[in-house]
Amino acid sequence: MRPAVWIALTVLGADQASKAWAVRTLGVGESWPLLPHCLHLTLVYNTGGAFGLLRGHTAWFLMLSFAATAMIGYQLWQTLRQRRPATRELWALSLILGGAVGNGLDRLRLGYVIDFLDFRVWPVFNIADSAITIGAGWLVWQLLRPKRKKR
């Protein structure tokens, strides 16, 4: 399996498994300190976007998730079909794809996203949110950095 596909599927699997564990283990609003005053596990149902922005706009976020999934999935499919080597940009897109599908599945099935990672100085989030943020940051970095000349 190509690394880009593996990345997306790994993010999706880790995200969904960790959310299932959080729901089975924690009550809504319950918080377990792993590192007191630093890292807690706190179960939250988020009907908004990143950081809880635009709460209650589930349909809009579901459409956004579907659009991101379709665009990135198409790019990934084209790369695999043409047997081009995966670029770092495509790996970054794969992180975003795995996260978008993970959060999109929550919104589609439940009407909200399950969040549980709580650093106390940041809104509660999940693995999909982390993958989207890391992928977007990596993509911006790849696109803005000067290109090296091939020897």
N, CA, C and O atoms as a GROMACS GRO file, in nm:
protein
  604
    1MET      N    1   0.084  -0.118   0.000
    1MET     CA    2   0.000   0.000   0.000
    1MET      C    3   0.089   0.124   0.000
    1MET      O    4   0.192   0.128   0.068
    2ARG      N    5   0.050   0.223  -0.076
    2ARG     CA    6   0.125   0.347  -0.085
    2ARG      C    7   0.125   0.420   0.048
    2ARG      O    8   0.026   0.416   0.121
    3PRO      N    9   0.237   0.489   0.083
    3PRO     CA   10   0.245   0.559   0.211
    3PRO      C   11   0.133   0.660   0.233
    3PRO      O   12   0.084   0.674   0.345
    4ALA      N   13   0.092   0.731   0.129
    4ALA     CA   14  -0.013   0.832   0.147
    4ALA      C   15  -0.145   0.767   0.189
    4ALA      O   16  -0.215   0.821   0.274
    5VAL      N   17  -0.178   0.653   0.132
    5VAL     CA   18  -0.301   0.583   0.170
    5VAL      C   19  -0.287   0.529   0.312
    5VAL      O   20  -0.380   0.538   0.392
    6TRP      N   21  -0.171   0.475   0.343
    6TRP     CA   22  -0.146   0.422   0.477
    6TRP      C   23  -0.160   0.531   0.582
    6TRP      O   24  -0.216   0.507   0.689
    7ILE      N   25  -0.109   0.650   0.554
    7ILE     CA   26  -0.118   0.762   0.648
    7ILE      C   27  -0.265   0.796   0.676
    7ILE      O   28  -0.305   0.807   0.791
    8ALA      N   29  -0.344   0.811   0.570
    8ALA     CA   30  -0.485   0.847   0.587
    8ALA      C   31  -0.560   0.740   0.666
    8ALA      O   32  -0.637   0.773   0.756
    9LEU      N   33  -0.539   0.614   0.633
    9LEU     CA   34  -0.609   0.505   0.701
    9LEU      C   35  -0.564   0.492   0.847
    9LEU      O   36  -0.646   0.459   0.934
   10THR      N   37  -0.437   0.516   0.874
   10THR     CA   38  -0.387   0.510   1.012
   10THR      C   39  -0.448   0.620   1.097
   10THR      O   40  -0.491   0.596   1.209
   11VAL      N   41  -0.453   0.741   1.042
   11VAL     CA   42  -0.516   0.852   1.115
   11VAL      C   43  -0.662   0.819   1.142
   11VAL      O   44  -0.710   0.835   1.254
   12LEU      N   45  -0.734   0.774   1.040
   12LEU     CA   46  -0.875   0.742   1.056
   12LEU      C   47  -0.895   0.633   1.162
   12LEU      O   48  -0.981   0.647   1.249
   13GLY      N   49  -0.818   0.527   1.155
   13GLY     CA   50  -0.831   0.417   1.251
   13GLY      C   51  -0.799   0.461   1.394
   13GLY      O   52  -0.874   0.429   1.487
   14ALA      N   53  -0.689   0.534   1.411
   14ALA     CA   54  -0.651   0.581   1.545
   14ALA      C   55  -0.755   0.677   1.600
   14ALA      O   56  -0.788   0.672   1.719
   15ASP      N   57  -0.807   0.764   1.515
   15ASP     CA   58  -0.907   0.861   1.557
   15ASP      C   59  -1.034   0.790   1.603
   15ASP      O   60  -1.083   0.816   1.713
   16GLN      N   61  -1.087   0.702   1.522
   16GLN     CA   62  -1.213   0.636   1.556
   16GLN      C   63  -1.197   0.544   1.676
   16GLN      O   64  -1.287   0.537   1.760
   17ALA      N   65  -1.085   0.473   1.686
   17ALA     CA   66  -1.063   0.384   1.801
   17ALA      C   67  -1.050   0.465   1.931
   17ALA      O   68  -1.106   0.426   2.033
   18SER      N   69  -0.978   0.576   1.926
   18SER     CA   70  -0.960   0.657   2.047
   18SER      C   71  -1.090   0.722   2.091
   18SER      O   72  -1.116   0.734   2.211
   19LYS      N   73  -1.173   0.764   1.996
   19LYS     CA   74  -1.302   0.823   2.030
   19LYS      C   75  -1.394   0.717   2.091
   19LYS      O   76  -1.466   0.745   2.187
   20ALA      N   77  -1.394   0.596   2.036
   20ALA     CA   78  -1.477   0.488   2.090
   20ALA      C   79  -1.433   0.458   2.234
   20ALA      O   80  -1.517   0.437   2.321
   21TRP      N   81  -1.303   0.456   2.257
   21TRP     CA   82  -1.252   0.433   2.392
   21TRP      C   83  -1.298   0.544   2.486
   21TRP      O   84  -1.344   0.516   2.597
   22ALA      N   85  -1.287   0.669   2.444
   22ALA     CA   86  -1.325   0.782   2.528
   22ALA      C   87  -1.472   0.776   2.565
   22ALA      O   88  -1.508   0.801   2.680
   23VAL      N   89  -1.558   0.741   2.469
   23VAL     CA   90  -1.702   0.734   2.496
   23VAL      C   91  -1.734   0.620   2.591
   23VAL      O   92  -1.820   0.634   2.679
   24ARG      N   93  -1.666   0.506   2.575
   24ARG     CA   94  -1.688   0.391   2.665
   24ARG      C   95  -1.637   0.418   2.806
   24ARG      O   96  -1.690   0.364   2.903
   25THR      N   97  -1.534   0.500   2.818
   25THR     CA   98  -1.463   0.516   2.945
   25THR      C   99  -1.505   0.638   3.024
   25THR      O  100  -1.511   0.633   3.147
   26LEU      N  101  -1.534   0.748   2.958
   26LEU     CA  102  -1.563   0.875   3.025
   26LEU      C  103  -1.710   0.914   3.009
   26LEU      O  104  -1.773   0.881   2.908
   27GLY      N  105  -1.763   0.982   3.107
   27GLY     CA  106  -1.894   1.044   3.095
   27GLY      C  107  -1.877   1.183   3.035
   27GLY      O  108  -1.770   1.243   3.047
   28VAL      N  109  -1.981   1.235   2.971
   28VAL     CA  110  -1.973   1.368   2.911
   28VAL      C  111  -1.936   1.469   3.019
   28VAL      O  112  -2.000   1.477   3.123
   29GLY      N  113  -1.831   1.545   2.993
   29GLY     CA  114  -1.784   1.646   3.087
   29GLY      C  115  -1.690   1.591   3.193
   29GLY      O  116  -1.625   1.668   3.264
   30GLU      N  117  -1.680   1.458   3.204
   30GLU     CA  118  -1.590   1.398   3.302
   30GLU      C  119  -1.445   1.420   3.258
   30GLU      O  120  -1.415   1.416   3.138
   31SER      N  121  -1.358   1.442   3.354
   31SER     CA  122  -1.218   1.472   3.323
   31SER      C  123  -1.125   1.387   3.410
   31SER      O  124  -1.140   1.381   3.532
   32TRP      N  125  -1.031   1.323   3.346
   32TRP     CA  126  -0.929   1.245   3.416
   32TRP      C  127  -0.796   1.315   3.400
   32TRP      O  128  -0.752   1.336   3.287
   33PRO      N  129  -0.729   1.353   3.507
   33PRO     CA  130  -0.597   1.415   3.494
   33PRO      C  131  -0.490   1.308   3.468
   33PRO      O  132  -0.473   1.217   3.549
   34LEU      N  133  -0.420   1.319   3.358
   34LEU     CA  134  -0.306   1.232   3.332
   34LEU      C  135  -0.179   1.298   3.386
   34LEU      O  136  -0.098   1.235   3.453
   35LEU      N  137  -0.165   1.425   3.355
   35LEU     CA  138  -0.060   1.510   3.411
   35LEU      C  139  -0.133   1.630   3.471
   35LEU      O  140  -0.168   1.723   3.398
   36PRO      N  141  -0.157   1.630   3.602
   36PRO     CA  142  -0.239   1.736   3.663
   36PRO      C  143  -0.197   1.876   3.618
   36PRO      O  144  -0.078   1.908   3.609
   37HIS      N  145  -0.298   1.958   3.589
   37HIS     CA  146  -0.281   2.096   3.543
   37HIS      C  147  -0.216   2.106   3.405
   37HIS      O  148  -0.183   2.216   3.361
   38CYS      N  149  -0.198   1.993   3.337
   38CYS     CA  150  -0.134   1.996   3.205
   38CYS      C  151  -0.215   1.917   3.102
   38CYS      O  152  -0.263   1.973   3.004
   39LEU      N  153  -0.230   1.787   3.124
   39LEU     CA  154  -0.301   1.701   3.028
   39LEU      C  155  -0.410   1.623   3.099
   39LEU      O  156  -0.384   1.546   3.192
   40HIS      N  157  -0.533   1.644   3.054
   40HIS     CA  158  -0.649   1.571   3.105
   40HIS      C  159  -0.719   1.505   2.988
   40HIS      O  160  -0.705   1.547   2.873
   41LEU      N  161  -0.794   1.401   3.017
   41LEU     CA  162  -0.886   1.344   2.921
   41LEU      C  163  -1.025   1.390   2.963
   41LEU      O  164  -1.072   1.355   3.071
   42THR      N  165  -1.090   1.469   2.878
   42THR     CA  166  -1.219   1.529   2.910
   42THR      C  167  -1.311   1.507   2.791
   42THR      O  168  -1.283   1.554   2.681
   43LEU      N  169  -1.421   1.435   2.812
   43LEU     CA  170  -1.512   1.404   2.703
   43LEU      C  171  -1.605   1.522   2.675
   43LEU      O  172  -1.676   1.570   2.764
   44VAL      N  173  -1.602   1.568   2.550
   44VAL     CA  174  -1.684   1.681   2.505
   44VAL      C  175  -1.746   1.644   2.371
   44VAL      O  176  -1.681   1.582   2.287
   45TYR      N  177  -1.872   1.681   2.351
   45TYR     CA  178  -1.938   1.665   2.222
   45TYR      C  179  -1.942   1.801   2.156
   45TYR      O  180  -2.009   1.892   2.207
   46ASN      N  181  -1.873   1.817   2.046
   46ASN     CA  182  -1.855   1.946   1.979
   46ASN      C  183  -1.944   1.955   1.855
   46ASN      O  184  -1.924   1.881   1.759
   47THR      N  185  -2.041   2.044   1.859
   47THR     CA  186  -2.128   2.064   1.742
   47THR      C  187  -2.076   2.174   1.650
   47THR      O  188  -2.138   2.206   1.549
   48GLY      N  189  -1.962   2.231   1.686
   48GLY     CA  190  -1.902   2.338   1.606
   48GLY      C  191  -1.781   2.287   1.529
   48GLY      O  192  -1.763   2.167   1.508
   49GLY      N  193  -1.698   2.382   1.489
   49GLY     CA  194  -1.576   2.349   1.417
   49GLY      C  195  -1.458   2.350   1.513
   49GLY      O  196  -1.473   2.324   1.632
   50ALA      N  197  -1.342   2.379   1.459
   50ALA     CA  198  -1.222   2.384   1.541
   50ALA      C  199  -1.243   2.480   1.657
   50ALA      O  200  -1.294   2.591   1.639
   51PHE      N  201  -1.203   2.438   1.775
   51PHE     CA  202  -1.212   2.519   1.898
   51PHE      C  203  -1.356   2.553   1.934
   51PHE      O  204  -1.380   2.648   2.009
   52GLY      N  205  -1.452   2.477   1.882
   52GLY     CA  206  -1.592   2.500   1.915
   52GLY      C  207  -1.654   2.619   1.843
   52GLY      O  208  -1.764   2.661   1.878
   53LEU      N  209  -1.584   2.674   1.744
   53LEU     CA  210  -1.638   2.788   1.670
   53LEU      C  211  -1.761   2.747   1.590
   53LEU      O  212  -1.770   2.633   1.543
   54LEU      N  213  -1.853   2.838   1.575
   54LEU     CA  214  -1.975   2.819   1.495
   54LEU      C  215  -2.055   2.697   1.541
   54LEU      O  216  -2.095   2.614   1.460
   55ARG      N  217  -2.077   2.687   1.671
   55ARG     CA  218  -2.154   2.576   1.727
   55ARG      C  219  -2.292   2.568   1.659
   55ARG      O  220  -2.356   2.669   1.631
   56GLY      N  221  -2.334   2.444   1.635
   56GLY     CA  222  -2.466   2.422   1.579
   56GLY      C  223  -2.472   2.425   1.428
   56GLY      O  224  -2.580   2.408   1.371
   57HIS      N  225  -2.362   2.446   1.361
   57HIS     CA  226  -2.358   2.449   1.214
   57HIS      C  227  -2.306   2.316   1.159
   57HIS      O  228  -2.220   2.314   1.072
   58THR      N  229  -2.361   2.207   1.210
   58THR     CA  230  -2.316   2.073   1.174
   58THR      C  231  -2.324   2.048   1.024
   58THR      O  232  -2.231   1.993   0.965
   59ALA      N  233  -2.434   2.088   0.961
   59ALA     CA  234  -2.451   2.063   0.817
   59ALA      C  235  -2.341   2.133   0.737
   59ALA      O  236  -2.288   2.075   0.642
   60TRP      N  237  -2.307   2.255   0.774
   60TRP     CA  238  -2.203   2.329   0.702
   60TRP      C  239  -2.069   2.257   0.716
   60TRP      O  240  -1.996   2.243   0.618
   61PHE      N  241  -2.036   2.212   0.838
   61PHE     CA  242  -1.909   2.143   0.859
   61PHE      C  243  -1.908   2.006   0.792
   61PHE      O  244  -1.803   1.960   0.747
   62LEU      N  245  -2.022   1.943   0.784
   62LEU     CA  246  -2.032   1.815   0.714
   62LEU      C  247  -2.005   1.834   0.565
   62LEU      O  248  -1.936   1.752   0.504
   63MET      N  249  -2.060   1.940   0.506
   63MET     CA  250  -2.034   1.969   0.364
   63MET      C  251  -1.886   2.002   0.342
   63MET      O  252  -1.826   1.958   0.244
   64LEU      N  253  -1.828   2.080   0.433
   64LEU     CA  254  -1.686   2.114   0.422
   64LEU      C  255  -1.600   1.989   0.430
   64LEU      O  256  -1.505   1.974   0.354
   65SER      N  257  -1.632   1.901   0.522
   65SER     CA  258  -1.560   1.775   0.537
   65SER      C  259  -1.572   1.690   0.411
   65SER      O  260  -1.474   1.632   0.364
   66PHE      N  261  -1.693   1.683   0.354
   66PHE     CA  262  -1.716   1.606   0.232
   66PHE      C  263  -1.635   1.666   0.116
   66PHE      O  264  -1.574   1.592   0.038
   67ALA      N  265  -1.635   1.799   0.104
   67ALA     CA  266  -1.561   1.864  -0.005
   67ALA      C  267  -1.411   1.839   0.008
   67ALA      O  268  -1.344   1.809  -0.090
   68ALA      N  269  -1.358   1.851   0.130
   68ALA     CA  270  -1.214   1.826   0.152
   68ALA      C  271  -1.181   1.681   0.120
   68ALA      O  272  -1.080   1.652   0.056
   69THR      N  273  -1.267   1.590   0.164
   69THR     CA  274  -1.246   1.447   0.137
   69THR      C  275  -1.246   1.419  -0.013
   69THR      O  276  -1.162   1.345  -0.063
   70ALA      N  277  -1.341   1.478  -0.084
   70ALA     CA  278  -1.351   1.455  -0.229
   70ALA      C  279  -1.228   1.511  -0.303
   70ALA      O  280  -1.172   1.444  -0.388
   71MET      N  281  -1.188   1.633  -0.269
   71MET     CA  282  -1.074   1.695  -0.339
   71MET      C  283  -0.943   1.620  -0.310
   71MET      O  284  -0.867   1.591  -0.402
   72ILE      N  285  -0.918   1.591  -0.185
   72ILE     CA  286  -0.793   1.524  -0.149
   72ILE      C  287  -0.796   1.379  -0.197
   72ILE      O  288  -0.695   1.328  -0.245
   73GLY      N  289  -0.911   1.314  -0.185
   73GLY     CA  290  -0.924   1.177  -0.235
   73GLY      C  291  -0.898   1.169  -0.385
   73GLY      O  292  -0.833   1.076  -0.432
   74TYR      N  293  -0.947   1.266  -0.460
   74TYR     CA  294  -0.923   1.270  -0.604
   74TYR      C  295  -0.774   1.288  -0.633
   74TYR      O  296  -0.719   1.220  -0.720
   75GLN      N  297  -0.709   1.379  -0.562
   75GLN     CA  298  -0.565   1.401  -0.581
   75GLN      C  299  -0.487   1.274  -0.551
   75GLN      O  300  -0.396   1.237  -0.625
   76LEU      N  301  -0.523   1.206  -0.443
   76LEU     CA  302  -0.456   1.082  -0.406
   76LEU      C  303  -0.481   0.974  -0.511
   76LEU      O  304  -0.388   0.903  -0.549
   77TRP      N  305  -0.604   0.963  -0.559
   77TRP     CA  306  -0.637   0.865  -0.662
   77TRP      C  307  -0.558   0.892  -0.791
   77TRP      O  308  -0.507   0.798  -0.852
   78GLN      N  309  -0.549   1.019  -0.832
   78GLN     CA  310  -0.474   1.054  -0.953
   78GLN      C  311  -0.327   1.015  -0.939
   78GLN      O  312  -0.267   0.962  -1.032
   79THR      N  313  -0.270   1.042  -0.823
   79THR     CA  314  -0.130   1.008  -0.800
   79THR      C  315  -0.109   0.857  -0.808
   79THR      O  316  -0.014   0.811  -0.872
   80LEU      N  317  -0.196   0.781  -0.745
   80LEU     CA  318  -0.184   0.635  -0.748
   80LEU      C  319  -0.208   0.580  -0.888
   80LEU      O  320  -0.138   0.489  -0.933
   81ARG      N  321  -0.307   0.634  -0.958
   81ARG     CA  322  -0.342   0.587  -1.093
   81ARG      C  323  -0.229   0.611  -1.191
   81ARG      O  324  -0.201   0.527  -1.277
   82GLN      N  325  -0.163   0.726  -1.178
   82GLN     CA  326  -0.055   0.760  -1.270
   82GLN      C  327   0.080   0.705  -1.224
   82GLN      O  328   0.182   0.726  -1.289
   83ARG      N  329   0.078   0.634  -1.111
   83ARG     CA  330   0.199   0.574  -1.055
   83ARG      C  331   0.310   0.675  -1.032
   83ARG      O  332   0.429   0.644  -1.045
   84ARG      N  333   0.269   0.798  -0.997
   84ARG     CA  334   0.366   0.900  -0.960
   84ARG      C  335   0.409   0.877  -0.817
   84ARG      O  336   0.329   0.830  -0.736
   85PRO      N  337   0.532   0.908  -0.784
   85PRO     CA  338   0.572   0.895  -0.643
   85PRO      C  339   0.499   0.998  -0.558
   85PRO      O  340   0.475   1.111  -0.601
   86ALA      N  341   0.465   0.959  -0.437
   86ALA     CA  342   0.398   1.051  -0.346
   86ALA      C  343   0.495   1.159  -0.302
   86ALA      O  344   0.611   1.131  -0.271
   87THR      N  345   0.449   1.280  -0.299
   87THR     CA  346   0.530   1.392  -0.255
   87THR      C  347   0.500   1.421  -0.108
   87THR      O  348   0.403   1.369  -0.052
   88ARG      N  349   0.583   1.502  -0.047
   88ARG     CA  350   0.556   1.542   0.091
   88ARG      C  351   0.425   1.619   0.101
   88ARG      O  352   0.355   1.610   0.202
   89GLU      N  353   0.392   1.693  -0.004
   89GLU     CA  354   0.264   1.764  -0.004
   89GLU      C  355   0.147   1.666   0.000
   89GLU      O  356   0.048   1.690   0.069
   90LEU      N  357   0.160   1.555  -0.072
   90LEU     CA  358   0.054   1.455  -0.073
   90LEU      C  359   0.045   1.386   0.063
   90LEU      O  360  -0.065   1.350   0.107
   91TRP      N  361   0.157   1.366   0.130
   91TRP     CA  362   0.154   1.307   0.263
   91TRP      C  363   0.081   1.401   0.359
   91TRP      O  364   0.002   1.356   0.442
   92ALA      N  365   0.107   1.531   0.347
   92ALA     CA  366   0.037   1.630   0.430
   92ALA      C  367  -0.113   1.625   0.401
   92ALA      O  368  -0.195   1.629   0.493
   93LEU      N  369  -0.149   1.616   0.274
   93LEU     CA  370  -0.290   1.606   0.236
   93LEU      C  371  -0.352   1.477   0.292
   93LEU      O  372  -0.471   1.476   0.326
   94SER      N  373  -0.273   1.371   0.302
   94SER     CA  374  -0.323   1.245   0.357
   94SER      C  375  -0.357   1.258   0.505
   94SER      O  376  -0.453   1.199   0.552
   95LEU      N  377  -0.277   1.336   0.579
   95LEU     CA  378  -0.310   1.364   0.719
   95LEU      C  379  -0.443   1.438   0.728
   95LEU      O  380  -0.529   1.404   0.810
   96ILE      N  381  -0.459   1.538   0.642
   96ILE     CA  382  -0.583   1.616   0.641
   96ILE      C  383  -0.700   1.526   0.602
   96ILE      O  384  -0.808   1.535   0.662
   97LEU      N  385  -0.680   1.439   0.503
   97LEU     CA  386  -0.786   1.348   0.459
   97LEU      C  387  -0.831   1.256   0.572
   97LEU      O  388  -0.951   1.243   0.597
   98GLY      N  389  -0.737   1.192   0.639
   98GLY     CA  390  -0.772   1.102   0.749
   98GLY      C  391  -0.849   1.174   0.858
   98GLY      O  392  -0.947   1.121   0.911
   99GLY      N  393  -0.805   1.295   0.892
   99GLY     CA  394  -0.874   1.374   0.994
   99GLY      C  395  -1.011   1.420   0.950
   99GLY      O  396  -1.106   1.415   1.028
  100ALA      N  397  -1.023   1.464   0.826
  100ALA     CA  398  -1.152   1.511   0.774
  100ALA      C  399  -1.253   1.396   0.770
  100ALA      O  400  -1.370   1.416   0.803
  101VAL      N  401  -1.209   1.278   0.731
  101VAL     CA  402  -1.300   1.164   0.728
  101VAL      C  403  -1.340   1.125   0.870
  101VAL      O  404  -1.457   1.094   0.895
  102GLY      N  405  -1.244   1.125   0.962
  102GLY     CA  406  -1.274   1.090   1.102
  102GLY      C  407  -1.378   1.182   1.163
  102GLY      O  408  -1.476   1.135   1.220
  103ASN      N  409  -1.357   1.312   1.152
  103ASN     CA  410  -1.454   1.407   1.207
  103ASN      C  411  -1.584   1.407   1.127
  103ASN      O  412  -1.692   1.425   1.184
  104GLY      N  413  -1.574   1.387   0.996
  104GLY     CA  414  -1.693   1.380   0.912
  104GLY      C  415  -1.782   1.262   0.948
  104GLY      O  416  -1.904   1.274   0.950
  105LEU      N  417  -1.720   1.148   0.978
  105LEU     CA  418  -1.799   1.031   1.020
  105LEU      C  419  -1.874   1.060   1.149
  105LEU      O  420  -1.991   1.023   1.163
  106ASP      N  421  -1.807   1.128   1.243
  106ASP     CA  422  -1.876   1.164   1.368
  106ASP      C  423  -1.997   1.252   1.340
  106ASP      O  424  -2.106   1.227   1.390
  107ARG      N  425  -1.976   1.354   1.258
  107ARG     CA  426  -2.087   1.447   1.229
  107ARG      C  427  -2.201   1.376   1.158
  107ARG      O  428  -2.318   1.401   1.186
  108LEU      N  429  -2.167   1.287   1.066
  108LEU     CA  430  -2.269   1.214   0.990
  108LEU      C  431  -2.346   1.118   1.080
  108LEU      O  432  -2.469   1.112   1.073
  109ARG      N  433  -2.276   1.042   1.163
  109ARG     CA  434  -2.340   0.943   1.250
  109ARG      C  435  -2.408   1.004   1.371
  109ARG      O  436  -2.518   0.962   1.409
  110LEU      N  437  -2.343   1.104   1.432
  110LEU     CA  438  -2.386   1.152   1.562
  110LEU      C  439  -2.440   1.294   1.564
  110LEU      O  440  -2.516   1.331   1.653
  111GLY      N  441  -2.400   1.376   1.465
  111GLY     CA  442  -2.440   1.516   1.464
  111GLY      C  443  -2.343   1.605   1.541
  111GLY      O  444  -2.367   1.725   1.555
  112TYR      N  445  -2.234   1.548   1.589
  112TYR     CA  446  -2.131   1.622   1.662
  112TYR      C  447  -2.000   1.545   1.653
  112TYR      O  448  -1.997   1.430   1.610
  113VAL      N  449  -1.891   1.610   1.693
  113VAL     CA  450  -1.759   1.547   1.694
  113VAL      C  451  -1.720   1.517   1.838
  113VAL      O  452  -1.742   1.599   1.928
  114ILE      N  453  -1.664   1.401   1.860
  114ILE     CA  454  -1.619   1.360   1.993
  114ILE      C  455  -1.478   1.414   2.015
  114ILE      O  456  -1.386   1.382   1.939
  115ASP      N  457  -1.460   1.495   2.118
  115ASP     CA  458  -1.329   1.549   2.156
  115ASP      C  459  -1.296   1.502   2.297
  115ASP      O  460  -1.386   1.484   2.379
  116PHE      N  461  -1.167   1.481   2.326
  116PHE     CA  462  -1.131   1.433   2.459
  116PHE      C  463  -0.991   1.470   2.506
  116PHE      O  464  -0.961   1.451   2.623
  117LEU      N  465  -0.904   1.522   2.421
  117LEU     CA  466  -0.769   1.560   2.461
  117LEU      C  467  -0.773   1.704   2.513
  117LEU      O  468  -0.808   1.796   2.439
  118ASP      N  469  -0.736   1.723   2.638
  118ASP     CA  470  -0.754   1.851   2.705
  118ASP      C  471  -0.623   1.895   2.770
  118ASP      O  472  -0.582   1.839   2.872
  119PHE      N  473  -0.557   1.993   2.710
  119PHE     CA  474  -0.432   2.046   2.765
  119PHE      C  475  -0.453   2.166   2.856
  119PHE      O  476  -0.357   2.228   2.901
  120ARG      N  477  -0.578   2.198   2.884
  120ARG     CA  478  -0.616   2.302   2.978
  120ARG      C  479  -0.584   2.444   2.933
  120ARG      O  480  -0.638   2.539   2.990
  121VAL      N  481  -0.500   2.464   2.835
  121VAL     CA  482  -0.471   2.598   2.782
  121VAL      C  483  -0.520   2.610   2.639
  121VAL      O  484  -0.498   2.711   2.572
  122TRP      N  485  -0.587   2.506   2.593
  122TRP     CA  486  -0.631   2.494   2.455
  122TRP      C  487  -0.767   2.429   2.457
  122TRP      O  488  -0.792   2.349   2.547
  123PRO      N  489  -0.856   2.458   2.365
  123PRO     CA  490  -0.985   2.386   2.364
  123PRO      C  491  -0.964   2.235   2.347
  123PRO      O  492  -0.864   2.191   2.289
  124VAL      N  493  -1.057   2.157   2.398
  124VAL     CA  494  -1.050   2.011   2.390
  124VAL      C  495  -1.055   1.970   2.242
  124VAL      O  496  -1.130   2.028   2.164
  125PHE      N  497  -0.974   1.870   2.205
  125PHE     CA  498  -0.964   1.828   2.065
  125PHE      C  499  -0.948   1.677   2.057
  125PHE      O  500  -0.959   1.608   2.159
  126ASN      N  501  -0.921   1.625   1.937
  126ASN     CA  502  -0.906   1.481   1.916
  126ASN      C  503  -0.792   1.453   1.818
  126ASN      O  504  -0.725   1.546   1.772
  127ILE      N  505  -0.771   1.327   1.786
  127ILE     CA  506  -0.662   1.288   1.695
  127ILE      C  507  -0.686   1.342   1.555
  127ILE      O  508  -0.592   1.385   1.488
  128ALA      N  509  -0.811   1.341   1.509
  128ALA     CA  510  -0.841   1.394   1.375
  128ALA      C  511  -0.805   1.542   1.367
  128ALA      O  512  -0.745   1.586   1.269
  129ASP      N  513  -0.842   1.619   1.470
  129ASP     CA  514  -0.807   1.762   1.472
  129ASP      C  515  -0.656   1.781   1.465
  129ASP      O  516  -0.606   1.868   1.393
  130SER      N  517  -0.582   1.698   1.539
  130SER     CA  518  -0.436   1.706   1.539
  130SER      C  519  -0.380   1.677   1.400
  130SER      O  520  -0.292   1.748   1.352
  131ALA      N  521  -0.433   1.572   1.336
  131ALA     CA  522  -0.384   1.536   1.202
  131ALA      C  523  -0.413   1.647   1.101
  131ALA      O  524  -0.329   1.678   1.017
  132ILE      N  525  -0.531   1.708   1.109
  132ILE     CA  526  -0.566   1.817   1.018
  132ILE      C  527  -0.473   1.935   1.040
  132ILE      O  528  -0.423   1.995   0.944
  133THR      N  529  -0.448   1.969   1.165
  133THR     CA  530  -0.361   2.083   1.197
  133THR      C  531  -0.217   2.057   1.154
  133THR      O  532  -0.153   2.144   1.095
  134ILE      N  533  -0.166   1.939   1.185
  134ILE     CA  534  -0.029   1.904   1.145
  134ILE      C  535  -0.018   1.901   0.993
  134ILE      O  536   0.077   1.954   0.936
  135GLY      N  537  -0.116   1.838   0.927
  135GLY     CA  538  -0.114   1.831   0.781
  135GLY      C  539  -0.120   1.968   0.716
  135GLY      O  540  -0.048   1.994   0.620
  136ALA      N  541  -0.206   2.056   0.768
  136ALA     CA  542  -0.218   2.191   0.711
  136ALA      C  543  -0.089   2.270   0.733
  136ALA      O  544  -0.042   2.339   0.643
  137GLY      N  545  -0.032   2.260   0.852
  137GLY     CA  546   0.094   2.329   0.880
  137GLY      C  547   0.207   2.278   0.792
  137GLY      O  548   0.286   2.356   0.740
  138TRP      N  549   0.214   2.145   0.776
  138TRP     CA  550   0.317   2.083   0.693
  138TRP      C  551   0.299   2.125   0.548
  138TRP      O  552   0.397   2.154   0.478
  139LEU      N  553   0.175   2.130   0.502
  139LEU     CA  554   0.146   2.169   0.364
  139LEU      C  555   0.188   2.314   0.339
  139LEU      O  556   0.252   2.344   0.239
  140VAL      N  557   0.152   2.402   0.430
  140VAL     CA  558   0.191   2.543   0.416
  140VAL      C  559   0.344   2.554   0.414
  140VAL      O  560   0.400   2.626   0.331
  141TRP      N  561   0.410   2.484   0.504
  141TRP     CA  562   0.557   2.487   0.509
  141TRP      C  563   0.617   2.436   0.378
  141TRP      O  564   0.711   2.496   0.326
  142GLN      N  565   0.564   2.326   0.325
  142GLN     CA  566   0.615   2.270   0.200
  142GLN      C  567   0.595   2.367   0.083
  142GLN      O  568   0.681   2.379  -0.004
  143LEU      N  569   0.481   2.435   0.082
  143LEU     CA  570   0.451   2.525  -0.029
  143LEU      C  571   0.527   2.657  -0.021
  143LEU      O  572   0.555   2.718  -0.124
  144LEU      N  573   0.560   2.701   0.099
  144LEU     CA  574   0.627   2.831   0.115
  144LEU      C  575   0.780   2.823   0.117
  144LEU      O  576   0.847   2.923   0.089
  145ARG      N  577   0.834   2.707   0.149
  145ARG     CA  578   0.980   2.699   0.158
  145ARG      C  579   1.041   2.702   0.018
  145ARG      O  580   0.980   2.655  -0.078
  146PRO      N  581   1.162   2.756   0.008
  146PRO     CA  582   1.227   2.761  -0.124
  146PRO      C  583   1.254   2.620  -0.176
  146PRO      O  584   1.293   2.530  -0.100
  147LYS      N  585   1.232   2.602  -0.303
  147LYS     CA  586   1.257   2.472  -0.365
  147LYS      C  587   1.407   2.452  -0.386
  147LYS      O  588   1.479   2.543  -0.429
  148ARG      N  589   1.453   2.332  -0.354
  148ARG     CA  590   1.594   2.299  -0.377
  148ARG      C  591   1.612   2.258  -0.522
  148ARG      O  592   1.527   2.191  -0.581
  149LYS      N  593   1.724   2.300  -0.577
  149LYS     CA  594   1.754   2.260  -0.715
  149LYS      C  595   1.808   2.119  -0.713
  149LYS      O  596   1.888   2.082  -0.627
  150LYS      N  597   1.762   2.039  -0.811
  150LYS     CA  598   1.810   1.902  -0.822
  150LYS      C  599   1.948   1.902  -0.883
  150LYS      O  600   1.978   1.982  -0.972
  151ARG      N  601   2.031   1.812  -0.835
  151ARG     CA  602   2.168   1.804  -0.886
  151ARG      C  603   2.175   1.714  -1.005
  151ARG      O  604   2.283   1.695  -1.061
   0.00000   0.00000   0.00000
